[in-house]
Amino acid sequence: MLWLWILLGVVALLLVVFVVGYNRLVRLRNEVDTGWSNIDVQLQRRSDLIPNLVEAVKGYAAHERGVFEEVTEARASLLRATTPGEAGAANEVVTAALGRLFAVAEAYPDLKASQNFLRLQEDLTDTEDKISAARRYYNATVMRFNTKIQSIPGVLYAGVLGFRAREFFAAEDEAHAVPQVELTPQ
């Protein structure tokens, strides 16, 4: 009879550990999804600012067509990205293209003094900061989630319940290289 009570106690304890672990995994998965949504919102905001910025610069530097096309294509690739890896790579391309656009803008003092351009530049800087913060939050949450499903006891049931490791929002290897800026008219 005592063994029956011990067995029931062990089964109850295992059930509680399972339920608590499962609920923790669900919470972490939802945090990862929220973190990705936060990044997505900021990337969309950045993409929405880019056409206005390009138009502001175009008015002063119409002959820099190659730079404008590069920024437009980079923006399009960012909008097409569906995974953190794709978005990370596209984000780096956009950053490099915007760097070249700002290098072009440096050559036009009237543009640099334009209130519209300054406001757009300020909005873009603010958005870049928000992307960076959202990226740090997302990656920290992904790390907690992946650690939980890859360690005991989560590893014993996470895979069976459909929990899979998530991808980090990381920069591509090329992103660590210093971009080359050419200011030759095209």
N, C-alpha and C positions, 0 to 999 in steps of 0.2 A: 504494500500500500504506500509506503514512504517513497519507493522508487517511482510510482505513478505520479505522485505530487512533484517530485524532482523533474521528471520528464515533462510534465505539463508546464512547470516553471521555465525550463530550458526552451521549450517550444514558444512560450509566450515571450520570453526575452528575445529570441531570434526574430519573432514576428515584429516586435517593437523596433529592433535594430533595422530590419528591412524597411518598415514603413518610414522611419525617420530618415534613413539613407535615401530612399526613393524620393521623398519630399524635398530633401536637400538638392538632389540632382535636378529635379523639376525647377526649383527656384533658381539654381545656377544656370540652367539652360535658358530660362526666361530672361535672366540678367544678360546673358550673352546676346540673345536676340534684341534686347533693348539697347545694348551697347552698339550693336551693328546698326540699328535704326538711327541712333544718334549720329553715327558717322555718316550714314546715308543722307540724312537731313542736311548736314553741314556741307557735304560734297555737292548736293543739289543746289544749296545756296551759293556756293562758290561757282558752280556752273552757270547759275542765273546771272551772276555779276560779270562774267567774262565777256559776253557780247556787248554790254554797255561800255566796258573798259576798252575793248577793241575799237568800237565806234568812236570813242573819245580820242584815241590815238590816231585813228585813220584820218580824222579831220586835219591833223597836223602833218602826218607822215604817210601820205597816200602811196608813195613809191615803195613802201616796205611790205609789199604784197606777200612775199614768202613768209614773213613772220606772222602775219595775220592768218594765213592759211594753216600754218603750223599750230597756232593757238586754237583755231577752230577745230582742227582734226583732233587735237589732244582733248579738247572738251568733249567731243563726240565719243571718243574712246572711254572717257570717264563715265559718261552717261550710259554706255553699253555694259559696263562692268557689273557682274552679278555676284561675284564671290569676293571675299576679303583680299585674296591674292591678286585677282584681276584689278580690283579697285586700288590696291596699293601700287601696282605697276603703273596704272593709268594716272594716278595722283602724282607720281614722280615725273611723268612725261608732262603733265600740266604745269607743275612747278617749274620745270626747266623752260618750257615755252613761255610762261609768264615772265621768267627772268630775262629772256631775250626781248620780250615786249617792253619791259621796264627799261632795259638798256637802250632800246630805240627811243623811248620817251625822254631819256636823259639828254638827248641831242636837241630837244626842243624846249627852250626856256619858257615860252608862252604856254605850252602844254603843262609843264611842271607847275606853273602858277595858276592854272585853271582850277576854279573851285570844284567843278564837276569831276575832273580827273583826281583831284586831291581827296574828295569824298569817296570816290570809287576805290582809290588806293587804300584809304583808311578802312573801308568796309571789307576789302579783301584781306587786309592784315588781320582784322578782327576775326574773320572767318577762318583764316589759317590757324589762329590761336585756338579757336573752338574745335577745329578738326584735330589738332594735336592733343587737346584735352580728351576729346571723345575717343581718340585712338588709344591713348594711355589707359582709359577706363576699360575699353573693350578688351585690349590685350591682357590686362590684369584679370578680368573676369574669365576670359578664355583660359588663362593659366590655372585659375582656381577650379574651373569646370574640368579641364583635362586632367589635372592632378587628382581630382576626386574620382573620376571614372577609371583612372589607371592605377589607383592604390587600393589596398584592402580596407574595407570590405567591398567598396564600389566595383572593383574589377570582377568580383564574383557574380554580379547581377546586372551591371550597367549594359553590357553588350546584349544580353538576352532581352532586356527591356527596350532596346533600340537607341540607347545613348551612344553617340559616336564623338570622337575627338573633333574639335573645331579648329579652323584655320586662323592663324594670327594675321592681323593687318600689318604686314611688314614691308619695308622698302626692298626693292630689287637690288641686286649687287651693283648694277650700273648707277643707281641713285647715289652711291657713295663717291662717285667720281665728280670732279669739278666740271660743270658744263662749260663748253667752249662757246663764246659769244662772238659772232661776226657781224660787223655793222657795214657791210658793203651793200650798196643799192642793187635791187634786182629788177 
